[in-house]
Amino acid sequence: MIHLVPLLIYAVALLLWIRLLLKGAEVQDPAVPAGITGLGVVLHAVALGSFWTQFGELPLVGPGAALSSLAFVGGLALVATLPLRDVGRVAIALLPVIMVMQGVALILGVRPSDQALDFQGAGFVLHVSFAFLGYQGLALAFAAGLLYLIQHHELKEKRLGRFFHFIPPLATLDTLGRVGVWGGFGALTVALLLGWAWTVEHRGSLEVYDPKVMWAVLSWFVFLGILAARGGGGRNDYRGAVAAVVGFGIVIGTYLIIRITLGGTGLFL
Amino acid sequence: MTLAVVGISHHTAPVEVRERMAFAPSEASQALMTLRHEAGVEEAVLLSTCNRTEVYLFPAERIEVVQAWEGLLEAKAGRLERRIRDYLFEQRGDGVVRHLFQVSAGLDSLVTGEAEIQGQVREAYERAVGMPVDPPLAGPVLNRLFQMALSVGGQVRSETAIGQGAASVASVAVKLARKIFGSLKGKRVIIVGAGQTGELIVQALHREGAQGVTVVNRTYERAALLARQVHGQALEMERLAEGLAGADIVLSSTAAPHPVLTREIFRRSFPSGLRRPLLVIDIAIPRDVDPALGDETGVFLYNVDDLRKIVDEQVRLREGAIPQADRIIRAQHEEFRTWYASQQVVPVIRAMRDRAEEFRHLELDRMLRGMDHLSDRDRERMEEFSRRLMNKLLHDPTSRLRKGIRQGGGPKLVEAARFLYGMEGSETSDPGVGDTRPSDGRTNDTAD
């Protein structure tokens, strides 16, 4: 039940952001939706903290607990954007992603894993934390990219409507997307190295055919693709936005395929 | 006592008349001094903008006050085609309150909801407050009226869509630029053709932080002239491609009969394609920019029709907020009426008490005159008794009068109290507030 509360608060926050969008007003004060979003993240932290104290393990192992933690990291990334002028409006694209993660976590059950004893130590915790940061960096780049493409479309079509007023400027979204991609890429790289070191130390060799390893490596290449799109000549901001949206789709799509075809409680996500 | 506003506005006078009656700040101060010293005005605030010059007066019963103001306007305007009275409007009583609230909220402006007027109303009020005269020109009534007007203006803007959206070509251009570039600090602007609208847009962009303005014109001297005004540099038309290469924002407003900015020039400026967005605003007729340029990735091309369409949409959006703004104004108007009536009730209550006190003394003296046997102590007791009786008899009517005013009883209640206590002819009488009387045949320009 305690894990349902943040989901409900996120839903309220999303509705408030949508209300702000529908108002179509030029001067909009996002203080209330931003505050409710922050409250959701705080309650999410409380829920995960209670999991830790109740079961004596970090909620990082087992699909439900890990997904909830991943959603929480997304919430943290979102909270970091809230104090920045206009930037917090990416919440309208990022909150649904966070809510889906938390919703799936609740369906799968946020419960302790019988494998938890195998996955302990600072190296493992850091590996998972960096991996979560990496994926949320990608989610942030996706949200910024999606809003960039909508705003770009509005400007090209010469429509100064609700989306035009609500969505932050193209330059702001481009910067946010760049921060998300570079931050996420760095974090995922560190996570992969830590995971490799941890596996070699505890299992003797790297399990390259483990679906989650393959998924992580694929995600790393997706990052590389987005960075390549952002480099080079021409309109790299537009290409970067498209690449972030497509890349996020590939990562999520691959995850779903892995869950459906190889699903089981043994998977982390 | 009456409230009045007399002046000209964009409803009653064309720009060539308005500009001749516009008062600079120092002239406005001088005019206020003249009204005080020569016409004996008690309270006055002079509001002068490019769209209106009007003076708020309290009290304004005496015709000499209005005549003095008309004289000042006449002297300022000089010789006009028509009589000055043909351009004037006058409002009295309630109409003044409503008019000022509408002005402050931007409902009476040429561009509905424009924000500048709020600051101009504040300046006018502060000027009157700061005048070195005693009693102050912004006395109790105008002080309260203007403070409420400023508060109404703020409330209307924050609670309705009246001031939202960009309602001029220059503000649309700035808005577009901000939605593309975020901050305009350091953004480079190139203006092709030295037209007046283009100049206005450049100045608006410059205020937002845009720098490095390059002016390109067929006549180099004209380009250099405008470039000096906006602290930019001038280029010959032949070097347009060179200037374009470094620009973030392009403004085109030449009188050329054919496109000046073609795809070929664009490709010459950006041989390997655009690396950043480019906002192109073409306000020329016929168009200066090849429409095909809008298909280029990263080019956001807006012509004069696009901009006009956006402005019209924004104005429609603002006009849709007028009923909501009107509701706020009506509520605040009622609050001012109540406040004003409460000011009127104080002298009435004082008069009631004075009269009762007078009767008490009279009757007490008459009674005690034939009762010499009473001791001082007994006399004090009778004095005390009469005072208590008077206070008890007055307590209910006075407290109910105050309560009635608080509940919106207004001037009618005050009048009723005056009637009951036989004070109709007293100097507290006030036919002004609560009574709208357009003056004899003059134009009444407000949107009431």
Boltz contact constraints between the chains, C-beta under 6 A:
constraints:
  - contact:
      token1: [A, 25]
      token2: [B, 161]
      max_distance: 6.0
  - contact:
      token1: [A, 25]
      token2: [B, 164]
      max_distance: 6.0
  - contact:
      token1: [A, 26]
      token2: [B, 164]
      max_distance: 6.0
  - contact:
      token1: [A, 26]
      token2: [B, 165]
      max_distance: 6.0
  - contact:
      token1: [A, 155]
      token2: [B, 300]
      max_distance: 6.0
  - contact:
      token1: [A, 158]
      token2: [B, 306]
      max_distance: 6.0
  - contact:
      token1: [A, 160]
      token2: [B, 310]
      max_distance: 6.0
  - contact:
      token1: [A, 169]
      token2: [B, 179]
      max_distance: 6.0
  - contact:
      token1: [A, 169]
      token2: [B, 182]
      max_distance: 6.0
  - contact:
      token1: [A, 170]
      token2: [B, 180]
      max_distance: 6.0
  - contact:
      token1: [A, 171]
      token2: [B, 181]
      max_distance: 6.0
  - contact:
      token1: [A, 171]
      token2: [B, 182]
      max_distance: 6.0
  - contact:
      token1: [A, 172]
      token2: [B, 182]
      max_distance: 6.0
  - contact:
      token1: [A, 233]
      token2: [B, 272]
      max_distance: 6.0
  - contact:
      token1: [A, 234]
      token2: [B, 273]
      max_distance: 6.0
  - contact:
      token1: [A, 235]
      token2: [B, 274]
      max_distance: 6.0
  - contact:
      token1: [A, 235]
      token2: [B, 297]
      max_distance: 6.0
  - contact:
      token1: [A, 235]
      token2: [B, 298]
      max_distance: 6.0
